[in-house]
Amino acid sequence: MGTKDLPATIDHITKATGFESVSYIGHSQGTTQLLAGAALDPDYFNKKINLAVFYAPPFSIKNSTSESDRWASNPHVLPII
């Protein structure tokens, strides 16, 4: 889905609107689709996505043993934008 469906959707939107890139908001599976697609075809997604917002990504770093992951997963230390 990240390498076929999502690029087809993005291409349709850019063709219909005339814009060269889009802003993307993904929720759960939509987050995974963009991350997978961008990992497999970074050149395409770097050109087509100007902003990506991920809601409810289907993963967690709260049980990681990495000190930086534990710091990043603490909501009290992250800035509110």
ZAPA-466406 format. One record per atom (N, C-alpha, C, O, CB): z, y, x; atom name. Coordinates in Angstrom, 1 decimal, m for minus. Glycine has a CB too. Example, Ala and Ser with C-alpha at 12.3 -4.5 7.8 and 13.67 -1.06 7.14 Angstrom:
<w = 7.8	v = m5.7	u = 13.2	a = N> .
<w = 7.8	v = m4.5	u = 12.3	a = CA> .
<w = 7.8	v = m3.3	u = 13.2	a = C> .
<w = 8.5	v = m3.3	u = 14.2	a = O> .
<w = 9.0	v = m4.5	u = 11.3	a = CB> .
<w = 7.1	v = m2.2	u = 12.8	a = N> .
<w = 7.1	v = m1.1	u = 13.7	a = CA> .
<w = 7.9	v = 0.0	u = 12.9	a = C> .
<w = 8.0	v = 1.1	u = 13.4	a = O> .
<w = 5.7	v = m0.6	u = 14.1	a = CB> .
END
This chain:
<w = 0.0	v = m1.2	u = 0.8	a = N> .
<w = 0.0	v = 0.0	u = 0.0	a = CA> .
<w = 0.0	v = 1.3	u = 0.9	a = C> .
<w = m0.6	v = 2.3	u = 0.5	a = O> .
<w = 1.2	v = 0.0	u = m0.9	a = CB> .
<w = 0.7	v = 1.2	u = 2.0	a = N> .
<w = 0.8	v = 2.4	u = 2.9	a = CA> .
<w = m0.5	v = 2.6	u = 3.6	a = C> .
<w = m0.7	v = 3.8	u = 4.1	a = O> .
<w = 1.9	v = 2.2	u = 3.8	a = CB> .
<w = m1.4	v = 1.6	u = 3.8	a = N> .
<w = m2.6	v = 1.8	u = 4.5	a = CA> .
<w = m3.8	v = 1.9	u = 3.7	a = C> .
<w = m4.9	v = 2.3	u = 4.1	a = O> .
<w = m2.8	v = 0.7	u = 5.5	a = CB> .
<w = m3.7	v = 1.5	u = 2.4	a = N> .
<w = m4.9	v = 1.5	u = 1.5	a = CA> .
<w = m4.7	v = 2.4	u = 0.3	a = C> .
<w = m5.4	v = 3.4	u = 0.1	a = O> .
<w = m5.2	v = 0.1	u = 1.0	a = CB> .
<w = m3.6	v = 2.1	u = m0.5	a = N> .
<w = m3.4	v = 2.9	u = m1.8	a = CA> .
<w = m3.0	v = 4.3	u = m1.5	a = C> .
<w = m3.6	v = 5.2	u = m2.2	a = O> .
<w = m2.3	v = 2.2	u = m2.6	a = CB> .
<w = m2.1	v = 4.5	u = m0.6	a = N> .
<w = m1.6	v = 5.9	u = m0.4	a = CA> .
<w = m2.7	v = 6.8	u = 0.2	a = C> .
<w = m2.9	v = 7.9	u = m0.3	a = O> .
<w = m0.4	v = 5.9	u = 0.5	a = CB> .
<w = m3.4	v = 6.3	u = 1.2	a = N> .
<w = m4.5	v = 7.1	u = 1.7	a = CA> .
<w = m5.6	v = 7.4	u = 0.6	a = C> .
<w = m6.2	v = 8.5	u = 0.6	a = O> .
<w = m5.2	v = 6.5	u = 2.9	a = CB> .
<w = m5.9	v = 6.4	u = m0.2	a = N> .
<w = m6.8	v = 6.7	u = m1.3	a = CA> .
<w = m6.4	v = 7.8	u = m2.3	a = C> .
<w = m7.1	v = 8.6	u = m2.7	a = O> .
<w = m7.1	v = 5.4	u = m2.1	a = CB> .
<w = m5.1	v = 7.7	u = m2.6	a = N> .
<w = m4.5	v = 8.7	u = m3.5	a = CA> .
<w = m4.5	v = 10.1	u = m2.8	a = C> .
<w = m4.9	v = 11.1	u = m3.4	a = O> .
<w = m3.0	v = 8.4	u = m3.8	a = CB> .
<w = m4.1	v = 10.2	u = m1.5	a = N> .
<w = m4.1	v = 11.4	u = m0.8	a = CA> .
<w = m5.6	v = 12.0	u = m0.7	a = C> .
<w = m5.8	v = 13.2	u = m0.9	a = O> .
<w = m3.5	v = 11.3	u = 0.6	a = CB> .
<w = m6.5	v = 11.1	u = m0.4	a = N> .
<w = m7.9	v = 11.6	u = m0.3	a = CA> .
<w = m8.4	v = 12.1	u = m1.7	a = C> .
<w = m9.1	v = 13.1	u = m1.7	a = O> .
<w = m8.8	v = 10.4	u = 0.2	a = CB> .
<w = m8.0	v = 11.5	u = m2.7	a = N> .
<w = m8.4	v = 11.9	u = m4.1	a = CA> .
<w = m7.9	v = 13.3	u = m4.4	a = C> .
<w = m8.5	v = 14.2	u = m4.8	a = O> .
<w = m8.0	v = 10.9	u = m5.2	a = CB> .
<w = m6.6	v = 13.5	u = m4.0	a = N> .
<w = m5.9	v = 14.8	u = m4.3	a = CA> .
<w = m6.6	v = 15.9	u = m3.4	a = C> .
<w = m6.8	v = 17.0	u = m3.9	a = O> .
<w = m4.4	v = 14.7	u = m4.0	a = CB> .
<w = m6.8	v = 15.6	u = m2.1	a = N> .
<w = m7.4	v = 16.6	u = m1.3	a = CA> .
<w = m8.8	v = 17.0	u = m1.7	a = C> .
<w = m9.2	v = 18.1	u = m1.6	a = O> .
<w = m7.4	v = 16.2	u = 0.2	a = CB> .
<w = m9.5	v = 16.0	u = m2.1	a = N> .
<w = m10.9	v = 16.2	u = m2.6	a = CA> .
<w = m10.9	v = 17.1	u = m3.9	a = C> .
<w = m11.7	v = 18.0	u = m4.0	a = O> .
<w = m11.7	v = 14.9	u = m2.8	a = CB> .
<w = m10.0	v = 16.7	u = m4.8	a = N> .
<w = m9.9	v = 17.4	u = m6.1	a = CA> .
<w = m9.4	v = 18.9	u = m6.0	a = C> .
<w = m9.8	v = 19.8	u = m6.7	a = O> .
<w = m9.0	v = 16.7	u = m7.1	a = CB> .
<w = m8.5	v = 19.1	u = m5.0	a = N> .
<w = m7.9	v = 20.4	u = m4.9	a = CA> .
<w = m8.5	v = 21.3	u = m3.8	a = C> .
<w = m8.4	v = 22.5	u = m3.9	a = O> .
<w = m6.4	v = 20.3	u = m4.5	a = CB> .
<w = m9.2	v = 20.7	u = m2.9	a = N> .
<w = m9.8	v = 21.4	u = m1.8	a = CA> .
<w = m8.9	v = 21.7	u = m0.6	a = C> .
<w = m9.3	v = 22.3	u = 0.4	a = O> .
<w = m10.4	v = 22.7	u = m2.3	a = CB> .
<w = m7.6	v = 21.3	u = m0.8	a = N> .
<w = m6.7	v = 21.4	u = 0.3	a = CA> .
<w = m6.9	v = 20.4	u = 1.4	a = C> .
<w = m7.4	v = 19.3	u = 1.1	a = O> .
<w = m5.2	v = 21.4	u = m0.2	a = CB> .
<w = m6.6	v = 20.7	u = 2.6	a = N> .
<w = m6.8	v = 19.7	u = 3.7	a = CA> .
<w = m5.6	v = 18.8	u = 3.9	a = C> .
<w = m5.8	v = 17.6	u = 4.4	a = O> .
<w = m7.0	v = 20.4	u = 5.0	a = CB> .
<w = m4.5	v = 19.2	u = 3.4	a = N> .
<w = m3.3	v = 18.3	u = 3.5	a = CA> .
<w = m2.4	v = 18.5	u = 2.3	a = C> .
<w = m2.6	v = 19.4	u = 1.5	a = O> .
<w = m2.5	v = 18.7	u = 4.8	a = CB> .
<w = m1.4	v = 17.6	u = 2.1	a = N> .
<w = m0.5	v = 17.7	u = 1.0	a = CA> .
<w = 0.9	v = 17.6	u = 1.4	a = C> .
<w = 1.2	v = 17.1	u = 2.5	a = O> .
<w = m0.9	v = 16.5	u = 0.0	a = CB> .
<w = 1.8	v = 18.0	u = 0.5	a = N> .
<w = 3.2	v = 17.7	u = 0.7	a = CA> .
<w = 3.5	v = 16.4	u = 0.0	a = C> .
<w = 3.0	v = 16.2	u = m1.1	a = O> .
<w = 4.1	v = 18.9	u = 0.2	a = CB> .
<w = 4.4	v = 15.6	u = 0.5	a = N> .
<w = 4.7	v = 14.3	u = m0.1	a = CA> .
<w = 6.1	v = 14.2	u = m0.3	a = C> .
<w = 7.0	v = 14.4	u = 0.5	a = O> .
<w = 4.2	v = 13.2	u = 0.9	a = CB> .
<w = 6.5	v = 13.7	u = m1.5	a = N> .
<w = 7.8	v = 13.4	u = m1.9	a = CA> .
<w = 7.8	v = 11.9	u = m2.3	a = C> .
<w = 7.2	v = 11.5	u = m3.2	a = O> .
<w = 8.4	v = 14.2	u = m3.1	a = CB> .
<w = 8.6	v = 11.1	u = m1.5	a = N> .
<w = 8.7	v = 9.7	u = m1.8	a = CA> .
<w = 10.1	v = 9.3	u = m2.2	a = C> .
<w = 11.1	v = 9.8	u = m1.7	a = O> .
<w = 8.3	v = 8.9	u = m0.5	a = CB> .
<w = 10.2	v = 8.4	u = m3.2	a = N> .
<w = 11.4	v = 7.8	u = m3.6	a = CA> .
<w = 11.4	v = 6.3	u = m3.4	a = C> .
<w = 10.5	v = 5.6	u = m3.9	a = O> .
<w = 11.7	v = 8.2	u = m5.1	a = CB> .
<w = 12.4	v = 5.8	u = m2.7	a = N> .
<w = 12.5	v = 4.3	u = m2.5	a = CA> .
<w = 11.2	v = 3.7	u = m1.9	a = C> .
<w = 10.9	v = 3.9	u = m0.7	a = O> .
<w = 12.9	v = 3.7	u = m3.8	a = CB> .
<w = 10.5	v = 3.0	u = m2.7	a = N> .
<w = 9.3	v = 2.4	u = m2.2	a = CA> .
<w = 8.2	v = 3.4	u = m1.7	a = C> .
<w = 7.5	v = 3.1	u = m0.8	a = O> .
<w = 8.6	v = 1.5	u = m3.3	a = CB> .
<w = 8.2	v = 4.5	u = m2.3	a = N> .
<w = 7.3	v = 5.6	u = m1.9	a = CA> .
<w = 7.6	v = 6.1	u = m0.5	a = C> .
<w = 6.7	v = 6.4	u = 0.3	a = O> .
<w = 7.3	v = 6.8	u = m2.8	a = CB> .
<w = 8.9	v = 6.0	u = m0.1	a = N> .
<w = 9.3	v = 6.3	u = 1.2	a = CA> .
<w = 8.8	v = 5.3	u = 2.2	a = C> .
<w = 8.2	v = 5.6	u = 3.2	a = O> .
<w = 10.9	v = 6.4	u = 1.3	a = CB> .
<w = 9.0	v = 4.0	u = 1.8	a = N> .
<w = 8.5	v = 2.9	u = 2.7	a = CA> .
<w = 7.0	v = 2.9	u = 2.8	a = C> .
<w = 6.5	v = 2.7	u = 3.9	a = O> .
<w = 8.9	v = 1.6	u = 2.0	a = CB> .
<w = 6.3	v = 3.3	u = 1.8	a = N> .
<w = 4.8	v = 3.3	u = 1.9	a = CA> .
<w = 4.4	v = 4.3	u = 2.9	a = C> .
<w = 3.5	v = 4.0	u = 3.7	a = O> .
<w = 4.2	v = 3.6	u = 0.5	a = CB> .
<w = 4.9	v = 5.5	u = 2.8	a = N> .
<w = 4.5	v = 6.6	u = 3.8	a = CA> .
<w = 4.9	v = 6.2	u = 5.2	a = C> .
<w = 4.1	v = 6.4	u = 6.1	a = O> .
<w = 5.1	v = 7.9	u = 3.4	a = CB> .
<w = 6.1	v = 5.7	u = 5.4	a = N> .
<w = 6.6	v = 5.4	u = 6.7	a = CA> .
<w = 5.7	v = 4.2	u = 7.3	a = C> .
<w = 5.4	v = 4.3	u = 8.5	a = O> .
<w = 8.1	v = 4.9	u = 6.7	a = CB> .
<w = 5.4	v = 3.2	u = 6.5	a = N> .
<w = 4.6	v = 2.1	u = 7.0	a = CA> .
<w = 3.2	v = 2.6	u = 7.3	a = C> .
<w = 2.6	v = 2.3	u = 8.4	a = O> .
<w = 4.5	v = 1.0	u = 5.9	a = CB> .
<w = 2.6	v = 3.4	u = 6.4	a = N> .
<w = 1.3	v = 3.9	u = 6.6	a = CA> .
<w = 1.2	v = 4.8	u = 7.9	a = C> .
<w = 0.3	v = 4.7	u = 8.7	a = O> .
<w = 0.8	v = 4.7	u = 5.4	a = CB> .
<w = 2.2	v = 5.7	u = 8.0	a = N> .
<w = 2.2	v = 6.6	u = 9.2	a = CA> .
<w = 2.4	v = 5.8	u = 10.5	a = C> .
<w = 1.9	v = 6.2	u = 11.5	a = O> .
<w = 3.3	v = 7.6	u = 9.0	a = CB> .
<w = 3.2	v = 4.7	u = 10.4	a = N> .
<w = 3.4	v = 3.9	u = 11.7	a = CA> .
<w = 2.1	v = 3.2	u = 12.1	a = C> .
<w = 1.8	v = 3.0	u = 13.2	a = O> .
<w = 4.5	v = 2.9	u = 11.4	a = CB> .
<w = 1.3	v = 2.8	u = 11.1	a = N> .
<w = 0.1	v = 2.0	u = 11.3	a = CA> .
<w = m1.2	v = 2.9	u = 11.6	a = C> .
<w = m2.1	v = 2.5	u = 12.2	a = O> .
<w = m0.2	v = 1.1	u = 10.2	a = CB> .
<w = m1.1	v = 4.1	u = 11.0	a = N> .
<w = m2.3	v = 5.0	u = 11.2	a = CA> .
<w = m1.8	v = 6.4	u = 11.3	a = C> .
<w = m2.0	v = 7.3	u = 10.4	a = O> .
<w = m3.3	v = 4.9	u = 9.9	a = CB> .
<w = m1.1	v = 6.7	u = 12.4	a = N> .
<w = m0.5	v = 8.0	u = 12.6	a = CA> .
<w = m1.5	v = 9.2	u = 12.6	a = C> .
<w = m1.2	v = 10.3	u = 12.1	a = O> .
<w = 0.3	v = 8.1	u = 13.9	a = CB> .
<w = m2.7	v = 9.0	u = 13.1	a = N> .
<w = m3.7	v = 10.1	u = 13.2	a = CA> .
<w = m4.0	v = 10.6	u = 11.8	a = C> .
<w = m4.1	v = 11.8	u = 11.5	a = O> .
<w = m5.0	v = 9.6	u = 13.9	a = CB> .
<w = m4.3	v = 9.6	u = 10.8	a = N> .
<w = m4.6	v = 10.0	u = 9.5	a = CA> .
<w = m3.5	v = 10.8	u = 8.8	a = C> .
<w = m3.7	v = 11.9	u = 8.3	a = O> .
<w = m4.9	v = 8.8	u = 8.6	a = CB> .
<w = m2.2	v = 10.3	u = 8.9	a = N> .
<w = m1.1	v = 10.9	u = 8.2	a = CA> .
<w = m0.7	v = 12.2	u = 8.9	a = C> .
<w = m0.2	v = 13.1	u = 8.2	a = O> .
<w = 0.0	v = 10.0	u = 8.2	a = CB> .
<w = m0.9	v = 12.3	u = 10.2	a = N> .
<w = m0.6	v = 13.6	u = 10.8	a = CA> .
<w = m1.5	v = 14.7	u = 10.3	a = C> .
<w = m1.1	v = 15.9	u = 10.2	a = O> .
<w = m0.7	v = 13.5	u = 12.3	a = CB> .
<w = m2.8	v = 14.4	u = 10.0	a = N> .
<w = m3.7	v = 15.3	u = 9.5	a = CA> .
<w = m3.5	v = 15.7	u = 8.0	a = C> .
<w = m3.7	v = 16.8	u = 7.6	a = O> .
<w = m5.1	v = 14.9	u = 9.7	a = CB> .
<w = m3.1	v = 14.6	u = 7.2	a = N> .
<w = m3.1	v = 14.8	u = 5.8	a = CA> .
<w = m1.7	v = 15.2	u = 5.2	a = C> .
<w = m1.7	v = 15.7	u = 4.0	a = O> .
<w = m3.5	v = 13.5	u = 5.2	a = CB> .
<w = m0.6	v = 15.0	u = 5.9	a = N> .
<w = 0.7	v = 15.3	u = 5.3	a = CA> .
<w = 1.3	v = 16.5	u = 6.1	a = C> .
<w = 1.5	v = 16.4	u = 7.3	a = O> .
<w = 1.7	v = 14.0	u = 5.4	a = CB> .
<w = 1.6	v = 17.6	u = 5.3	a = N> .
<w = 2.2	v = 18.7	u = 6.0	a = CA> .
<w = 3.7	v = 18.8	u = 5.9	a = C> .
<w = 4.4	v = 19.4	u = 6.6	a = O> .
<w = 1.6	v = 20.0	u = 5.4	a = CB> .
<w = 4.2	v = 18.0	u = 4.9	a = N> .
<w = 5.7	v = 17.9	u = 4.7	a = CA> .
<w = 6.0	v = 16.6	u = 4.0	a = C> .
<w = 5.3	v = 16.3	u = 3.0	a = O> .
<w = 6.2	v = 19.2	u = 3.9	a = CB> .
<w = 7.0	v = 15.9	u = 4.4	a = N> .
<w = 7.4	v = 14.7	u = 3.8	a = CA> .
<w = 8.9	v = 14.8	u = 3.5	a = C> .
<w = 9.7	v = 15.1	u = 4.3	a = O> .
<w = 7.1	v = 13.4	u = 4.7	a = CB> .
<w = 9.2	v = 14.5	u = 2.2	a = N> .
<w = 10.6	v = 14.5	u = 1.7	a = CA> .
<w = 10.9	v = 13.1	u = 1.2	a = C> .
<w = 10.2	v = 12.6	u = 0.4	a = O> .
<w = 10.8	v = 15.6	u = 0.6	a = CB> .
<w = 11.9	v = 12.5	u = 1.7	a = N> .
<w = 12.3	v = 11.1	u = 1.3	a = CA> .
<w = 13.6	v = 11.1	u = 0.6	a = C> .
<w = 14.6	v = 11.5	u = 1.1	a = O> .
<w = 12.4	v = 10.2	u = 2.6	a = CB> .
<w = 13.5	v = 10.6	u = m0.7	a = N> .
<w = 14.7	v = 10.4	u = m1.5	a = CA> .
<w = 15.0	v = 8.9	u = m1.6	a = C> .
<w = 14.1	v = 8.1	u = m1.8	a = O> .
<w = 14.5	v = 11.0	u = m2.9	a = CB> .
<w = 16.2	v = 8.6	u = m1.5	a = N> .
<w = 16.7	v = 7.2	u = m1.6	a = CA> .
<w = 15.9	v = 6.2	u = m0.8	a = C> .
<w = 15.3	v = 5.2	u = m1.4	a = O> .
<w = 16.6	v = 6.8	u = m3.1	a = CB> .
<w = 15.8	v = 6.4	u = 0.5	a = N> .
<w = 15.1	v = 5.5	u = 1.3	a = CA> .
<w = 15.8	v = 4.1	u = 1.2	a = C> .
<w = 17.0	v = 4.1	u = 1.2	a = O> .
<w = 15.0	v = 5.9	u = 2.8	a = CB> .
<w = 15.0	v = 3.0	u = 1.2	a = N> .
<w = 15.6	v = 1.7	u = 1.0	a = CA> .
<w = 16.2	v = 1.1	u = 2.3	a = C> .
<w = 15.9	v = m0.1	u = 2.6	a = O> .
<w = 14.6	v = 0.8	u = 0.4	a = CB> .
<w = 17.0	v = 1.9	u = 3.0	a = N> .
<w = 17.6	v = 1.3	u = 4.2	a = CA> .
<w = 18.9	v = 2.2	u = 4.4	a = C> .
<w = 19.0	v = 3.3	u = 3.9	a = O> .
<w = 16.7	v = 1.3	u = 5.4	a = CB> .
<w = 19.7	v = 1.7	u = 5.3	a = N> .
<w = 21.0	v = 2.4	u = 5.6	a = CA> .
<w = 21.3	v = 2.2	u = 7.0	a = C> .
<w = 21.0	v = 1.1	u = 7.6	a = O> .
<w = 22.1	v = 1.9	u = 4.7	a = CB> .
<w = 21.9	v = 3.2	u = 7.7	a = N> .
<w = 22.4	v = 3.0	u = 9.0	a = CA> .
<w = 23.9	v = 3.0	u = 9.1	a = C> .
<w = 24.4	v = 3.1	u = 10.2	a = O> .
<w = 21.8	v = 4.1	u = 9.9	a = CB> .
<w = 24.6	v = 2.9	u = 8.0	a = N> .
<w = 26.0	v = 3.0	u = 8.0	a = CA> .
<w = 26.7	v = 1.9	u = 8.8	a = C> .
<w = 27.8	v = 2.1	u = 9.2	a = O> .
<w = 26.5	v = 3.0	u = 6.6	a = CB> .
<w = 26.1	v = 0.7	u = 8.9	a = N> .
<w = 26.7	v = m0.4	u = 9.6	a = CA> .
<w = 26.2	v = m0.5	u = 11.1	a = C> .
<w = 26.5	v = m1.5	u = 11.7	a = O> .
<w = 26.5	v = m1.7	u = 8.9	a = CB> .
<w = 25.4	v = 0.5	u = 11.5	a = N> .
<w = 24.9	v = 0.4	u = 12.9	a = CA> .
<w = 26.0	v = 0.6	u = 13.9	a = C> .
<w = 27.0	v = 1.2	u = 13.6	a = O> .
<w = 23.8	v = 1.5	u = 13.1	a = CB> .
<w = 25.8	v = 0.0	u = 15.0	a = N> .
<w = 26.8	v = 0.1	u = 16.1	a = CA> .
<w = 26.4	v = 1.3	u = 17.0	a = C> .
<w = 27.2	v = 1.6	u = 18.0	a = O> .
<w = 26.8	v = m1.2	u = 16.9	a = CB> .
<w = 25.3	v = 1.9	u = 16.8	a = N> .
<w = 24.9	v = 3.1	u = 17.6	a = CA> .
<w = 25.8	v = 4.3	u = 17.3	a = C> .
<w = 25.9	v = 4.6	u = 16.1	a = O> .
<w = 23.4	v = 3.4	u = 17.4	a = CB> .
<w = 26.3	v = 4.9	u = 18.3	a = N> .
<w = 27.2	v = 6.1	u = 18.1	a = CA> .
<w = 26.4	v = 7.2	u = 17.4	a = C> .
<w = 26.9	v = 7.9	u = 16.5	a = O> .
<w = 27.7	v = 6.6	u = 19.4	a = CB> .
<w = 25.1	v = 7.4	u = 17.8	a = N> .
<w = 24.3	v = 8.5	u = 17.2	a = CA> .
<w = 24.0	v = 8.2	u = 15.7	a = C> .
<w = 23.9	v = 9.1	u = 14.9	a = O> .
<w = 23.0	v = 8.7	u = 18.0	a = CB> .
<w = 23.7	v = 6.9	u = 15.4	a = N> .
<w = 23.5	v = 6.5	u = 14.0	a = CA> .
<w = 24.7	v = 6.8	u = 13.2	a = C> .
<w = 24.6	v = 7.3	u = 12.0	a = O> .
<w = 23.1	v = 5.1	u = 13.9	a = CB> .
<w = 25.9	v = 6.4	u = 13.7	a = N> .
<w = 27.1	v = 6.6	u = 12.9	a = CA> .
<w = 27.3	v = 8.1	u = 12.7	a = C> .
<w = 27.8	v = 8.5	u = 11.6	a = O> .
<w = 28.3	v = 6.0	u = 13.6	a = CB> .
<w = 27.1	v = 8.9	u = 13.7	a = N> .
<w = 27.2	v = 10.4	u = 13.6	a = CA> .
<w = 26.3	v = 10.9	u = 12.5	a = C> .
<w = 26.6	v = 11.7	u = 11.7	a = O> .
<w = 27.0	v = 11.1	u = 14.9	a = CB> .
<w = 25.0	v = 10.5	u = 12.6	a = N> .
<w = 24.0	v = 11.0	u = 11.6	a = CA> .
<w = 24.2	v = 10.5	u = 10.2	a = C> .
<w = 23.8	v = 11.2	u = 9.3	a = O> .
<w = 22.6	v = 10.5	u = 12.1	a = CB> .
<w = 24.9	v = 9.4	u = 10.0	a = N> .
<w = 25.1	v = 8.9	u = 8.7	a = CA> .
<w = 26.4	v = 9.5	u = 8.0	a = C> .
<w = 26.6	v = 9.2	u = 6.8	a = O> .
<w = 25.3	v = 7.4	u = 8.7	a = CB> .
<w = 27.1	v = 10.3	u = 8.7	a = N> .
<w = 28.3	v = 11.0	u = 8.2	a = CA> .
<w = 27.8	v = 12.3	u = 7.5	a = C> .
<w = 27.3	v = 13.2	u = 8.1	a = O> .
<w = 29.3	v = 11.3	u = 9.3	a = CB> .
<w = 28.0	v = 12.3	u = 6.2	a = N> .
<w = 27.5	v = 13.5	u = 5.4	a = CA> .
<w = 28.2	v = 14.8	u = 5.8	a = C> .
<w = 27.7	v = 15.9	u = 5.4	a = O> .
<w = 27.6	v = 13.3	u = 3.9	a = CB> .
<w = 29.4	v = 14.7	u = 6.4	a = N> .
<w = 30.2	v = 15.9	u = 6.7	a = CA> .
<w = 29.6	v = 16.6	u = 7.9	a = C> .
<w = 30.0	v = 17.8	u = 8.2	a = O> .
<w = 31.6	v = 15.5	u = 6.9	a = CB> .
<w = 28.8	v = 16.0	u = 8.7	a = N> .
<w = 28.3	v = 16.6	u = 9.9	a = CA> .
<w = 26.8	v = 17.1	u = 9.8	a = C> .
<w = 26.3	v = 17.8	u = 10.7	a = O> .
<w = 28.4	v = 15.7	u = 11.1	a = CB> .
<w = 26.2	v = 16.7	u = 8.7	a = N> .
<w = 24.8	v = 17.1	u = 8.5	a = CA> .
<w = 24.7	v = 18.4	u = 7.9	a = C> .
<w = 25.4	v = 18.7	u = 6.9	a = O> .
<w = 24.0	v = 16.0	u = 7.7	a = CB> .
<w = 23.8	v = 19.3	u = 8.3	a = N> .
<w = 23.6	v = 20.6	u = 7.6	a = CA> .
<w = 23.0	v = 20.4	u = 6.3	a = C> .
<w = 22.2	v = 19.5	u = 6.0	a = O> .
<w = 22.7	v = 21.5	u = 8.5	a = CB> .
<w = 23.4	v = 21.3	u = 5.4	a = N> .
<w = 22.8	v = 21.3	u = 4.0	a = CA> .
<w = 21.7	v = 22.3	u = 4.0	a = C> .
<w = 22.0	v = 23.5	u = 4.3	a = O> .
<w = 23.9	v = 21.6	u = 2.9	a = CB> .
<w = 20.5	v = 21.9	u = 3.7	a = N> .
<w = 19.3	v = 22.8	u = 3.8	a = CA> .
<w = 18.9	v = 23.1	u = 2.4	a = C> .
<w = 17.9	v = 23.8	u = 2.2	a = O> .
<w = 18.2	v = 22.2	u = 4.6	a = CB> .
END
